[in-house]
């Protein structure tokens, strides 16, 4: 969908006050974060948002267009969070992943509905909107790859190590550790969840220390993850 087409589809929604937009978006995000696309109910949305069903479709056109609007909203929020880190990122691979991982978890604590919705949309892509979602995935993946690789110190890697594969391996470890705790984090109160974040990051450091043996020229004893 082009920018002009997007504008025409959502023009009615863009005209209402910002606080009203946020109220409706919160209800929509909650419904789609708790249920997959197929089972999410627009009846539940209009009931909780206290608007006529016709008004919801006047704003968004269809359930599909509403979902795509929420995807774009979530991606903008998520990528803006990490784009702001660009100048602060450590040059060391493991320190960078720890830094990004910690910010990601803190974002999930602050914005649980957006994070849960975005994660579920990536994992459980509805067949009905897969073509539209694939272009969004590609844009998100490109942005993430640039963030991960820009200014990365490659001099520490052993000869023969393919940096892109090293990035993928370490990211998969970080992702696996986070997924182990994701549901628990989202059930906790923010203050309690932030304490668990510290515990998770310590676990990541231990696993990264083992990976450094295989990827770096020096051992963790000489080149530890801070």
N, CA, C and O of each residue as an XYZ file, in Angstrom:
904
protein
N       0.839     -1.188      0.000
C       0.000      0.000      0.000
C       0.881      1.248      0.000
O       1.787      1.366      0.825
N       0.621      2.183     -0.924
C       1.418      3.404     -1.000
C       1.042      4.344      0.129
O       0.033      4.145      0.806
N       1.869      5.383      0.332
C       1.597      6.361      1.376
C       0.279      7.079      1.140
O      -0.465      7.351      2.082
N      -0.010      7.386     -0.129
C      -1.269      8.076     -0.434
C      -2.461      7.184     -0.153
O      -3.492      7.652      0.331
N      -2.324      5.881     -0.459
C      -3.418      4.939     -0.177
C      -3.615      4.781      1.316
O      -4.750      4.741      1.793
N      -2.504      4.690      2.071
C      -2.609      4.593      3.517
C      -3.311      5.806      4.087
O      -4.159      5.689      4.972
N      -2.948      6.987      3.566
C      -3.536      8.222      4.068
C      -5.043      8.220      3.858
O      -5.797      8.605      4.751
N      -5.494      7.778      2.652
C      -6.917      7.797      2.352
C      -7.678      6.798      3.210
O      -8.805      7.075      3.620
N      -7.079      5.634      3.492
C      -7.747      4.618      4.300
C      -7.947      5.104      5.732
O      -9.003      4.881      6.325
N      -6.937      5.765      6.286
C      -6.969      6.126      7.705
C      -7.216      7.619      7.950
O      -7.039      8.110      9.065
N      -7.620      8.322      6.913
C      -7.788      9.769      7.036
C      -8.825     10.130      8.088
O      -8.636     11.086      8.841
N      -9.911      9.384      8.148
C     -10.954      9.700      9.126
C     -10.455      9.552     10.561
O     -10.804     10.343     11.438
N      -9.636      8.529     10.785
C      -9.085      8.324     12.124
C      -8.110      9.441     12.483
O      -8.059      9.876     13.634
N      -7.343      9.901     11.511
C      -6.336     10.932     11.773
C      -6.963     12.269     12.141
O      -6.285     13.141     12.683
N      -8.241     12.438     11.855
C      -8.901     13.717     12.107
C      -9.414     13.864     13.540
O      -9.696     14.977     13.983
N      -9.535     12.762     14.261
C     -10.078     12.872     15.620
C      -8.963     13.286     16.583
O      -7.786     13.120     16.261
N      -9.310     13.823     17.763
C      -8.284     14.293     18.707
C      -7.284     13.192     19.067
O      -7.630     12.010     19.088
N      -6.039     13.593     19.351
C      -4.959     12.641     19.629
C      -5.266     11.764     20.828
O      -4.968     10.570     20.814
N      -5.864     12.344     21.878
C      -6.155     11.543     23.068
C      -7.211     10.488     22.773
O      -7.176      9.398     23.346
N      -8.157     10.802     21.879
C      -9.162      9.822     21.475
C      -8.526      8.729     20.627
O      -8.881      7.558     20.758
N      -7.592      9.102     19.759
C      -6.862      8.103     18.975
C      -6.138      7.129     19.896
O      -6.221      5.916     19.705
N      -5.431      7.649     20.889
C      -4.667      6.798     21.798
C      -5.578      5.866     22.593
O      -5.229      4.709     22.827
N      -6.737      6.362     23.007
C      -7.675      5.532     23.772
C      -8.151      4.349     22.926
O      -8.200      3.218     23.410
N      -8.497      4.607     21.678
C      -8.972      3.545     20.788
C      -7.841      2.579     20.458
O      -8.045      1.365     20.429
N      -6.652      3.116     20.211
C      -5.507      2.256     19.891
C      -5.160      1.331     21.049
O      -4.813      0.170     20.831
N      -5.249      1.830     22.277
C      -4.964      0.978     23.442
C      -5.905     -0.218     23.492
O      -5.482     -1.342     23.762
N      -7.186      0.032     23.231
C      -8.169     -1.061     23.245
C      -7.876     -2.054     22.120
O      -7.924     -3.265     22.333
N      -7.577     -1.549     20.934
C      -7.284     -2.424     19.789
C      -6.034     -3.259     20.041
O      -6.025     -4.463     19.784
N      -4.980     -2.620     20.543
C      -3.743     -3.343     20.827
C      -3.966     -4.425     21.876
O      -3.426     -5.526     21.765
N      -4.755     -4.111     22.885
C      -5.020     -5.108     23.925
C      -5.716     -6.329     23.345
O      -5.347     -7.462     23.655
N      -6.721     -6.104     22.504
C      -7.461     -7.224     21.914
C      -6.562     -8.084     21.029
O      -6.598     -9.311     21.108
N      -5.758     -7.440     20.188
C      -4.908     -8.199     19.273
C      -3.655     -8.746     19.954
O      -3.018     -9.657     19.425
N      -3.296     -8.212     21.102
C      -2.158     -8.785     21.825
C      -2.573    -10.012     22.621
O      -1.744    -10.874     22.911
N      -3.841    -10.095     22.973
C      -4.343    -11.238     23.742
C      -4.873    -12.352     22.845
O      -4.980    -13.500     23.277
N      -5.205    -12.017     21.598
C      -5.784    -12.991     20.668
C      -5.101    -12.872     19.311
O      -4.683    -11.785     18.911
N      -4.991    -13.981     18.615
C      -4.474    -13.940     17.256
C      -5.472    -13.230     16.349
O      -6.634    -13.032     16.704
N      -4.987    -12.856     15.177
C      -5.800    -12.065     14.251
C      -7.164    -12.706     14.005
O      -8.196    -12.037     14.056
N      -7.154    -14.022     13.737
C      -8.399    -14.691     13.363
C      -9.440    -14.649     14.476
O     -10.634    -14.526     14.201
N      -9.002    -14.751     15.729
C      -9.949    -14.841     16.839
C     -10.188    -13.511     17.553
O     -11.070    -13.420     18.407
N      -9.418    -12.485     17.215
C      -9.653    -11.168     17.814
C     -11.017    -10.654     17.370
O     -11.427    -10.851     16.227
N     -11.712     -9.991     18.292
C     -13.101     -9.601     18.053
C     -13.246     -8.084     17.929
O     -12.910     -7.338     18.848
N     -13.747     -7.648     16.786
C     -14.041     -6.220     16.645
C     -15.230     -5.834     17.516
O     -15.349     -4.678     17.925
N     -16.117     -6.796     17.806
C     -17.231     -6.514     18.727
C     -16.706     -6.182     20.114
O     -17.207     -5.272     20.775
N     -15.686     -6.930     20.556
C     -15.080     -6.658     21.858
C     -14.400     -5.290     21.854
O     -14.450     -4.567     22.848
N     -13.772     -4.940     20.745
C     -13.090     -3.651     20.651
C     -14.078     -2.502     20.779
O     -13.862     -1.583     21.568
N     -15.153     -2.546     20.016
C     -16.094     -1.418     20.047
C     -16.806     -1.343     21.394
O     -17.153     -0.259     21.862
N     -17.022     -2.509     22.015
C     -17.666     -2.504     23.330
C     -16.780     -1.820     24.364
O     -17.250     -0.980     25.131
N     -15.491     -2.179     24.384
C     -14.583     -1.588     25.371
C     -14.214     -0.151     25.028
O     -13.995      0.670     25.919
N     -14.147      0.150     23.737
C     -13.830      1.516     23.321
C     -15.044      2.429     23.403
O     -14.923      3.651     23.328
N     -16.217      1.821     23.559
C     -17.478      2.570     23.676
C     -17.720      3.437     22.437
O     -18.016      4.628     22.528
N     -17.581      2.792     21.283
C     -17.899      3.454     20.019
C     -18.764      2.504     19.193
O     -18.676      1.289     19.370
N     -19.601      3.034     18.291
C     -20.382      2.155     17.410
C     -19.469      1.358     16.490
O     -18.392      1.822     16.117
N     -19.902      0.168     16.130
C     -19.080     -0.660     15.255
C     -18.849      0.019     13.912
O     -17.772     -0.089     13.325
N     -19.875      0.720     13.432
C     -19.723      1.434     12.173
C     -18.638      2.493     12.236
O     -17.975      2.776     11.238
N     -18.460      3.079     13.420
C     -17.430      4.103     13.585
C     -16.040      3.498     13.468
O     -15.148      4.103     12.873
N     -15.846      2.301     14.033
C     -14.546      1.630     13.936
C     -14.173      1.414     12.477
O     -13.033      1.661     12.083
N     -15.126      0.954     11.672
C     -14.831      0.707     10.265
C     -14.790      2.005      9.457
O     -14.165      2.056      8.398
N     -15.446      3.043      9.948
C     -15.324      4.364      9.329
C     -13.894      4.877      9.490
O     -13.359      5.544      8.605
N     -13.279      4.552     10.647
C     -11.900      4.977     10.908
C     -10.876      4.136     10.156
O      -9.877      4.656      9.657
N     -11.136      2.818     10.077
C     -10.082      1.916      9.594
C     -10.446      1.120      8.343
O      -9.574      0.485      7.751
N     -11.691      1.139      7.933
C     -12.076      0.460      6.707
C     -12.447     -0.994      6.896
O     -13.524     -1.411      6.469
N     -11.578     -1.787      7.528
C     -11.826     -3.212      7.717
C     -10.963     -3.720      8.865
O     -10.067     -3.022      9.338
N     -11.240     -4.930      9.303
C     -10.415     -5.556     10.343
C      -8.974     -5.692      9.859
O      -8.034     -5.460     10.619
N      -8.807     -6.068      8.595
C      -7.465     -6.216      8.028
C      -6.709     -4.892      8.052
O      -5.549     -4.846      8.461
N      -7.358     -3.825      7.619
C      -6.698     -2.512      7.600
C      -6.410     -2.020      9.009
O      -5.395     -1.360      9.235
N      -7.277     -2.325      9.951
C      -7.019     -1.973     11.345
C      -5.767     -2.685     11.837
O      -4.918     -2.077     12.488
N      -5.651     -3.969     11.528
C      -4.497     -4.752     11.968
C      -3.201     -4.204     11.366
O      -2.188     -4.099     12.057
N      -3.238     -3.861     10.095
C      -2.052     -3.313      9.438
C      -1.685     -1.950     10.019
O      -0.505     -1.623     10.144
N      -2.683     -1.167     10.367
C      -2.404      0.123     11.012
C      -1.685     -0.107     12.334
O      -0.719      0.588     12.649
N      -2.157     -1.081     13.105
C      -1.530     -1.386     14.394
C      -0.105     -1.912     14.204
O       0.786     -1.592     14.991
N       0.107     -2.713     13.168
C       1.459     -3.194     12.867
C       2.391     -2.015     12.613
O       3.481     -1.942     13.180
N       1.957     -1.096     11.759
C       2.790      0.069     11.452
C       3.042      0.909     12.696
O       4.147      1.414     12.898
N       2.028      1.056     13.517
C       2.152      1.815     14.763
C       3.166      1.152     15.700
O       4.017      1.826     16.280
N       3.068     -0.170     15.841
C       3.973     -0.899     16.725
C       5.406     -0.869     16.206
O       6.347     -0.688     16.980
N       5.572     -1.047     14.894
C       6.916     -1.021     14.306
C       7.552      0.351     14.492
O       8.733      0.445     14.827
N       6.780      1.414     14.280
C       7.328      2.765     14.469
C       7.774      2.978     15.909
O       8.842      3.537     16.159
N       6.955      2.533     16.849
C       7.300      2.687     18.260
C       8.540      1.883     18.616
O       9.430      2.370     19.313
N       8.592      0.645     18.131
C       9.685     -0.265     18.471
C      10.999      0.177     17.838
O      12.035      0.207     18.504
N      10.956      0.521     16.557
C      12.192      0.906     15.871
C      12.692      2.265     16.350
O      13.901      2.484     16.418
N      11.789      3.177     16.682
C      12.208      4.488     17.197
C      12.968      4.329     18.503
O      13.921      5.061     18.773
N      12.538      3.367     19.313
C      13.205      3.098     20.585
C      14.668      2.727     20.363
O      15.544      3.172     21.105
N      14.929      1.918     19.351
C      16.280      1.408     19.144
C      17.099      2.272     18.191
O      18.329      2.265     18.252
N      16.432      3.012     17.314
C      17.163      3.944     16.456
C      17.848      5.003     17.307
O      18.927      5.487     16.967
N      17.209      5.355     18.418
C      17.777      6.366     19.311
C      19.053      5.882     19.990
O      19.807      6.692     20.531
N      19.308      4.573     19.971
C      20.498      4.016     20.616
C      21.728      4.057     19.715
O      22.836      3.760     20.161
N      21.536      4.424     18.449
C      22.593      4.293     17.462
C      23.939      4.846     17.883
O      24.959      4.179     17.708
N      23.966      6.045     18.432
C      25.236      6.681     18.790
C      25.828      6.134     20.088
O      26.982      6.416     20.413
N      25.036      5.347     20.832
C      25.485      4.866     22.134
C      25.948      3.418     22.097
O      26.458      2.910     23.096
N      25.781      2.746     20.967
C      26.036      1.310     20.915
C      27.517      0.988     21.077
O      28.355      1.602     20.418
N      27.855      0.024     21.955
C      29.253     -0.423     22.075
C      29.727     -1.038     20.765
O      28.920     -1.571     20.004
N      31.019     -0.970     20.497
C      31.569     -1.539     19.263
C      31.783     -3.042     19.380
O      31.878     -3.729     18.364
N      31.861     -3.567     20.607
C      32.044     -5.003     20.824
C      30.719     -5.727     20.603
O      29.673     -5.283     21.076
N      30.774     -6.854     19.874
C      29.572     -7.608     19.537
C      28.759     -7.985     20.772
O      27.554     -7.738     20.818
N      29.406     -8.581     21.769
C      28.678     -9.096     22.924
C      28.151     -7.973     23.807
O      27.035     -8.050     24.321
N      28.952     -6.936     23.981
C      28.473     -5.791     24.749
C      27.294     -5.118     24.045
O      26.361     -4.645     24.693
N      27.349     -5.080     22.712
C      26.252     -4.473     21.955
C      24.964     -5.274     22.114
O      23.895     -4.703     22.330
N      25.067     -6.594     22.007
C      23.871     -7.426     22.138
C      23.293     -7.346     23.543
O      22.073     -7.322     23.710
N      24.144     -7.305     24.542
C      23.667     -7.144     25.912
C      22.965     -5.802     26.082
O      21.918     -5.713     26.724
N      23.549     -4.768     25.504
C      22.989     -3.428     25.601
C      21.612     -3.368     24.941
O      20.655     -2.854     25.521
N      21.527     -3.901     23.720
C      20.251     -3.900     23.005
C      19.242     -4.808     23.703
O      18.066     -4.466     23.824
N      19.717     -5.975     24.164
C      18.819     -6.916     24.841
C      18.210     -6.326     26.087
O      17.019     -6.504     26.344
N      19.015     -5.623     26.866
C      18.492     -5.014     28.098
C      17.462     -3.940     27.762
O      16.411     -3.870     28.399
N      17.755     -3.102     26.767
C      16.795     -2.073     26.383
C      15.509     -2.690     25.837
O      14.416     -2.170     26.060
N      15.653     -3.793     25.126
C      14.477     -4.473     24.598
C      13.580     -4.970     25.728
O      12.362     -4.798     25.679
N      14.169     -5.575     26.727
C      13.377     -6.085     27.845
C      12.734     -4.952     28.643
O      11.594     -5.067     29.094
N      13.473     -3.864     28.809
C      12.905     -2.720     29.522
C      11.763     -2.095     28.715
O      10.787     -1.606     29.284
N      11.897     -2.116     27.393
C      10.797     -1.642     26.541
C       9.573     -2.537     26.719
O       8.450     -2.043     26.816
N       9.788     -3.857     26.761
C       8.673     -4.797     26.937
C       7.967     -4.574     28.264
O       6.754     -4.755     28.362
N       8.722     -4.183     29.289
C       8.124     -3.895     30.594
C       7.299     -2.614     30.531
O       6.213     -2.537     31.104
N       7.824     -1.608     29.828
C       7.131     -0.316     29.735
C       5.936     -0.373     28.795
O       4.912      0.260     29.051
N       6.062     -1.129     27.710
C       5.029     -1.178     26.679
C       4.621     -2.627     26.415
O       4.827     -3.135     25.312
N       4.047     -3.295     27.410
C       3.778     -4.737     27.249
C       2.808     -5.063     26.121
O       2.995     -6.060     25.422
N       1.776     -4.244     25.928
C       0.802     -4.558     24.880
C       1.411     -4.413     23.492
O       1.203     -5.266     22.629
N       2.168     -3.327     23.272
C       2.793     -3.135     21.960
C       3.782     -4.252     21.688
O       3.813     -4.813     20.593
N       4.592     -4.575     22.691
C       5.605     -5.607     22.483
C       4.959     -6.962     22.222
O       5.376     -7.679     21.313
N       3.943     -7.322     23.013
C       3.281     -8.619     22.835
C       2.590     -8.691     21.475
O       2.650     -9.714     20.793
N       1.938     -7.601     21.089
C       1.267     -7.572     19.788
C       2.271     -7.724     18.648
O       2.056     -8.508     17.723
N       3.360     -6.972     18.719
C       4.380     -7.018     17.674
C       4.998     -8.413     17.584
O       5.184     -8.941     16.487
N       5.312     -9.003     18.722
C       5.916    -10.331     18.756
C       4.952    -11.371     18.165
O       5.355    -12.189     17.338
N       3.680    -11.341     18.590
C       2.700    -12.307     18.099
C       2.478    -12.154     16.595
O       2.296    -13.138     15.878
N       2.496    -10.894     16.127
C       2.292    -10.661     14.700
C       3.434    -11.247     13.878
O       3.209    -11.752     12.778
N       4.659    -11.184     14.401
C       5.811    -11.740     13.699
C       5.786    -13.264     13.702
O       6.138    -13.899     12.708
N       5.367    -13.848     14.823
C       5.373    -15.308     14.964
C       4.166    -15.944     14.286
O       4.291    -16.972     13.620
N       2.998    -15.329     14.457
C       1.752    -15.906     13.947
C       1.182    -15.012     12.845
O       0.097    -14.448     12.991
N       1.918    -14.889     11.749
C       1.470    -14.036     10.655
C       0.197    -14.606     10.028
O       0.215    -15.735      9.537
N      -0.902    -13.856     10.032
C      -2.138    -14.373      9.426
C      -1.972    -14.562      7.924
O      -1.432    -13.688      7.246
N      -2.430    -15.692      7.402
C      -2.312    -15.963      5.974
C      -2.994    -14.884      5.137
O      -2.535    -14.547      4.046
N      -4.082    -14.353      5.655
C      -4.867    -13.364      4.919
C      -4.070    -12.112      4.580
O      -4.322    -11.468      3.562
N      -3.118    -11.770      5.424
C      -2.375    -10.529      5.198
C      -0.867    -10.772      5.076
O      -0.067     -9.852      5.252
N      -0.487    -12.016      4.775
C       0.938    -12.341      4.674
C       1.671    -11.480      3.643
O       2.777    -11.025      3.934
N       1.114    -11.233      2.456
C       1.854    -10.405      1.484
C       2.169     -9.010      2.035
O       3.290     -8.524      1.884
N       1.187     -8.366      2.673
C       1.423     -7.029      3.223
C       2.425     -7.060      4.365
O       3.210     -6.129      4.541
N       2.393     -8.141      5.140
C       3.284     -8.251      6.294
C       4.726     -8.488      5.858
O       5.651     -8.013      6.518
N       4.935     -9.212      4.760
C       6.294     -9.550      4.333
C       7.109     -8.300      4.022
O       8.297     -8.237      4.337
N       6.472     -7.303      3.406
C       7.196     -6.064      3.113
C       7.560     -5.336      4.399
O       8.613     -4.704      4.485
N       6.690     -5.424      5.395
C       6.970     -4.792      6.675
C       8.094     -5.531      7.402
O       8.950     -4.898      8.020
N       8.098     -6.845      7.335
C       9.175     -7.631      7.937
C      10.523     -7.264      7.308
O      11.523     -7.093      8.005
N      10.528     -7.146      5.969
C      11.775     -6.853      5.264
C      12.340     -5.509      5.696
O      13.547     -5.371      5.895
N      11.469     -4.526      5.841
C      11.920     -3.193      6.268
C      12.455     -3.231      7.696
O      13.481     -2.624      8.005
N      11.745     -3.953      8.558
C      12.177     -4.067      9.947
C      13.514     -4.811     10.038
O      14.397     -4.406     10.795
N      13.668     -5.904      9.264
C      14.899     -6.687      9.290
C      16.080     -5.861      8.789
O      17.180     -5.958      9.332
N      15.859     -5.056      7.765
C      16.928     -4.207      7.232
C      17.377     -3.185      8.267
O      18.574     -2.965      8.451
N      16.418     -2.564      8.940
C      16.733     -1.582      9.978
C      17.506     -2.230     11.121
O      18.475     -1.658     11.620
N      17.082     -3.420     11.535
C      17.743     -4.126     12.636
C      19.163     -4.518     12.262
O      20.082     -4.393     13.072
N      19.342     -4.997     11.020
C      20.675     -5.423     10.572
C      21.645     -4.242     10.547
O      22.801     -4.375     10.948
N      21.179     -3.101     10.082
C      22.027     -1.911     10.052
C      22.419     -1.490     11.462
O      23.562     -1.107     11.714
N      21.467     -1.564     12.365
C      21.736     -1.187     13.754
C      22.776     -2.114     14.370
O      23.647     -1.663     15.114
N      22.690     -3.404     14.066
C      23.595     -4.375     14.659
C      25.009     -4.278     14.100
O      25.974     -4.515     14.827
N      25.150     -3.935     12.822
C      26.456     -4.025     12.174
C      27.213     -2.704     12.104
O      28.436     -2.702     11.962
N      26.511     -1.590     12.202
C      27.168     -0.293     12.043
C      28.195     -0.059     13.150
O      27.857     -0.083     14.334
N      29.452      0.167     12.759
C      30.496      0.479     13.727
C      30.955     -0.692     14.571
O      31.626     -0.492     15.583
N      30.608     -1.921     14.176
C      30.992     -3.100     14.946
C      32.489     -3.367     14.788
O      33.010     -3.339     13.673
N      33.171     -3.620     15.882
C      34.607     -3.919     15.858
C      34.814     -5.369     15.418
O      34.540     -6.300     16.175
N      35.299     -5.550     14.193
C      35.484     -6.893     13.655
C      36.892     -7.425     13.877
O      37.191     -8.565     13.524
N      37.756     -6.602     14.462
C      39.154     -7.019     14.634
C      39.316     -8.109     15.693
O      40.349     -8.777     15.734
N      38.311     -8.297     16.547
C      38.419     -9.278     17.626
C      38.122    -10.700     17.172
O      38.465    -11.655     17.869
N      37.491    -10.852     16.012
C      37.073    -12.176     15.570
C      38.261    -13.011     15.076
O      39.205    -12.493     14.479
N      38.184    -14.297     15.341
C      39.182    -15.225     14.812
C      39.121    -15.255     13.291
O      38.085    -14.968     12.691
N      40.252    -15.609     12.674
C      40.284    -15.772     11.219
C      39.281    -16.853     10.813
O      39.198    -17.904     11.448
N      38.536    -16.589      9.769
C      37.571    -17.563      9.270
C      36.174    -17.390      9.816
O      35.234    -17.986      9.290
N      36.006    -16.582     10.871
C      34.669    -16.352     11.425
C      33.901    -15.411     10.497
O      34.382    -14.329     10.161
N      32.721    -15.828     10.093
C      31.860    -14.984      9.259
C      31.019    -14.128     10.195
O      30.210    -14.642     10.968
N      31.218    -12.828     10.117
C      30.616    -11.915     11.091
C      29.090    -12.031     11.099
O      28.475    -12.023     12.166
N      28.478    -12.137      9.920
C      27.014    -12.222      9.859
C      26.506    -13.462     10.597
O      25.476    -13.413     11.268
N      27.241    -14.582     10.466
C      26.838    -15.804     11.164
C      27.069    -15.685     12.673
O      26.282    -16.193     13.471
N      28.148    -15.014     13.050
C      28.412    -14.788     14.470
C      27.305    -13.940     15.092
O      26.861    -14.199     16.210
N      26.870    -12.927     14.350
C      25.764    -12.092     14.812
C      24.495    -12.920     14.986
O      23.798    -12.799     15.993
N      24.203    -13.763     13.996
C      22.989    -14.573     14.055
C      23.042    -15.551     15.226
O      22.051    -15.728     15.934
N      24.197    -16.185     15.432
C      24.348    -17.144     16.519
C      24.133    -16.492     17.876
O      23.370    -16.999     18.699
N      24.798    -15.376     18.111
C      24.685    -14.720     19.415
C      23.291    -14.148     19.624
O      22.776    -14.144     20.742
N      22.679    -13.664     18.545
C      21.315    -13.144     18.671
C      20.341    -14.269     19.009
O      19.422    -14.071     19.803
N      20.533    -15.446     18.416
C      19.654    -16.582     18.708
C      19.765    -16.999     20.175
O      18.768    -17.358     20.801
N      20.977    -16.949     20.718
C      21.155    -17.260     22.140
C      20.400    -16.248     22.992
O      19.682    -16.620     23.920
N      20.566    -14.969     22.672
C      19.879    -13.917     23.416
C      18.367    -14.073     23.298
O      17.643    -13.928     24.284
N      17.893    -14.369     22.089
C      16.464    -14.551     21.852
C      15.921    -15.739     22.640
O      14.838    -15.665     23.221
N      16.678    -16.832     22.654
C      16.233    -18.017     23.388
C      16.129    -17.770     24.873
O      15.175    -18.213     25.512
N      17.100    -17.065     25.433
C      17.059    -16.750     26.870
C      15.876    -15.844     27.177
O      15.162    -16.049     28.158
N      15.676    -14.841     26.331
C      14.558    -13.930     26.579
C      13.222    -14.670     26.487
O      12.352    -14.476     27.336
N      13.051    -15.508     25.476
C      11.773    -16.214     25.303
C      11.461    -17.114     26.492
O      10.296    -17.362     26.801
N      12.506    -17.601     27.158
C      12.307    -18.422     28.345
C      11.600    -17.641     29.457
O      10.857    -18.209     30.257
N      11.843    -16.336     29.489
C      11.301    -15.507     30.571
C      10.187    -14.568     30.122
O       9.614    -13.866     30.955
N       9.862    -14.534     28.819
C       8.960    -13.521     28.275
C       7.603    -13.519     28.970
O       7.119    -12.468     29.391
N       6.986    -14.702     29.091
C       5.658    -14.762     29.704
C       5.700    -14.318     31.161
O       4.801    -13.620     31.630
N       6.741    -14.721     31.872
C       6.888    -14.335     33.278
C       7.063    -12.825     33.411
O       6.477    -12.209     34.301
N       7.856    -12.233     32.543
C       8.066    -10.780     32.576
C       6.763    -10.027     32.393
O       6.500     -9.043     33.083
N       5.947    -10.499     31.453
C       4.727     -9.776     31.119
C       3.644     -9.920     32.181
O       2.696     -9.135     32.205
N       3.770    -10.914     33.060
C       2.805    -11.066     34.156
C       3.168    -10.214     35.367
O       2.318     -9.967     36.223
N       4.409     -9.766     35.450
C       4.899     -9.075     36.637
C       4.553     -7.587     36.624
O       4.314     -6.990     35.574
N       4.536     -7.015     37.813
C       4.487     -5.572     37.923
C       5.829     -5.009     37.447
O       6.854     -5.679     37.571
N       5.837     -3.765     36.893
C       7.078     -3.221     36.316
C       8.280     -3.265     37.247
O       9.377     -3.629     36.822
N       8.090     -2.900     38.511
C       9.232     -2.868     39.432
C       9.820     -4.262     39.619
O      11.040     -4.429     39.651
N       8.951     -5.259     39.744
C       9.385     -6.644     39.925
C      10.059     -7.161     38.650
O      11.060     -7.875     38.708
N       9.492     -6.787     37.498
C      10.038     -7.253     36.216
C      11.435     -6.708     35.977
O      12.287     -7.409     35.432
N      11.681     -5.464     36.377
C      12.994     -4.874     36.157
C      14.074     -5.591     36.965
O      15.228     -5.649     36.542
N      13.708     -6.134     38.117
C      14.666     -6.925     38.891
C      15.016     -8.208     38.141
O      16.170     -8.638     38.140
N      14.018     -8.817     37.506
C      14.264    -10.032     36.738
C      15.132     -9.731     35.514
O      15.925    -10.578     35.102
N      14.994     -8.545     34.932
C      15.829     -8.150     33.797
C      17.307     -8.260     34.164
O      18.109     -8.767     33.380
N      17.663     -7.785     35.356
C      19.059     -7.866     35.789
C      19.528     -9.315     35.868
O      20.658     -9.629     35.493
N      18.657    -10.198     36.356
C      19.004    -11.622     36.454
C      19.185    -12.231     35.063
O      20.102    -13.021     34.842
N      18.315    -11.863     34.134
C      18.400    -12.387     32.771
C      19.688    -11.928     32.097
O      20.345    -12.705     31.405
N      20.045    -10.663     32.303
C      21.253    -10.149     31.672
C      22.503    -10.838     32.214
O      23.462    -11.041     31.470
N      22.507    -11.196     33.486
C      23.636    -11.938     34.049
C      23.732    -13.319     33.409
O      24.831    -13.804     33.139
N      22.594    -13.950     33.169
C      22.591    -15.250     32.496
C      23.125    -15.114     31.068
O      23.864    -15.976     30.593
N      22.748    -14.027     30.388
C      23.256    -13.777     29.039
C      24.777    -13.627     29.042
O      25.462    -14.151     28.163
N      25.293    -12.914     30.027
C      26.750    -12.723     30.122
C      27.475    -14.061     30.251
O      28.542    -14.253     29.668
N      26.898    -14.977     31.008
C      27.532    -16.273     31.191
C      27.567    -17.057     29.878
O      28.589    -17.656     29.543
N      26.478    -17.059     29.146
C      26.441    -17.757     27.861
C      27.353    -17.075     26.847
O      28.039    -17.749     26.078
N      27.364    -15.766     26.840
C      28.222    -15.040     25.903
C      29.702    -15.302     26.189
O      30.522    -15.354     25.272
N      30.029    -15.465     27.464
C      31.408    -15.794     27.813
C      31.863    -17.078     27.148
O      33.013    -17.182     26.720
N      30.966    -18.065     27.055
C      31.305    -19.325     26.388
C      31.431    -19.133     24.872
O      32.308    -19.719     24.237
N      30.550    -18.309     24.301
C      30.620    -18.080     22.858
C      31.897    -17.362     22.462
O      32.427    -17.584     21.373
N      32.386    -16.512     23.331
C      33.605    -15.761     23.017
C      34.794    -16.681     22.763
O      35.670    -16.362     21.959
N      34.823    -17.825     23.450
C      35.907    -18.790     23.234
C      35.993    -19.209     21.778
O      37.084    -19.381     21.234
N      34.826    -19.373     21.146
C      34.817    -19.858     19.782
C      34.936    -18.777     18.731
O      35.331    -19.057     17.600
N      34.597    -17.526     19.088
C      34.528    -16.474     18.078
C      35.655    -15.465     18.145
O      36.035    -14.892     17.124
N      36.199    -15.239     19.340
C      37.204    -14.187     19.507
C      38.625    -14.755     19.561
O      38.837    -15.914     19.921
N      39.579    -13.918     19.198
C      40.993    -14.303     19.246
C      41.466    -14.493     20.683
O      42.274    -15.379     20.960
N      40.966    -13.666     21.593
C      41.359    -13.736     22.992
C      40.298    -14.438     23.792
O      39.150    -14.529     23.357
N      40.659    -14.935     24.950
C      39.717    -15.679     25.785
C      38.943    -14.718     26.662
O      39.375    -13.581     26.851
N      37.774    -15.154     27.222
C      36.988    -14.310     28.109
C      37.781    -13.817     29.304
O      37.475    -12.760     29.856
N      38.814    -14.579     29.722
C      39.632    -14.139     30.870
C      40.334    -12.824     30.567
O      40.570    -12.016     31.465
N      40.675    -12.609     29.266
C      41.375    -11.391     28.877
C      40.443    -10.369     28.266
O      40.753     -9.179     28.218
N      39.303    -10.839     27.801
C      38.408     -9.949     27.044
C      36.979    -10.216     27.475
O      36.190    -10.736     26.686
N      36.631     -9.881     28.682
C      35.339    -10.228     29.253
C      34.256     -9.277     28.816
O      34.521     -8.138     28.430
N      33.004     -9.770     28.882
C      31.849     -8.924     28.629
C      31.556     -8.147     29.889
O      31.377     -8.730     30.958
N      31.507     -6.829     29.771
C      31.302     -5.994     30.953
C      29.878     -6.160     31.470
O      29.505     -5.537     32.464
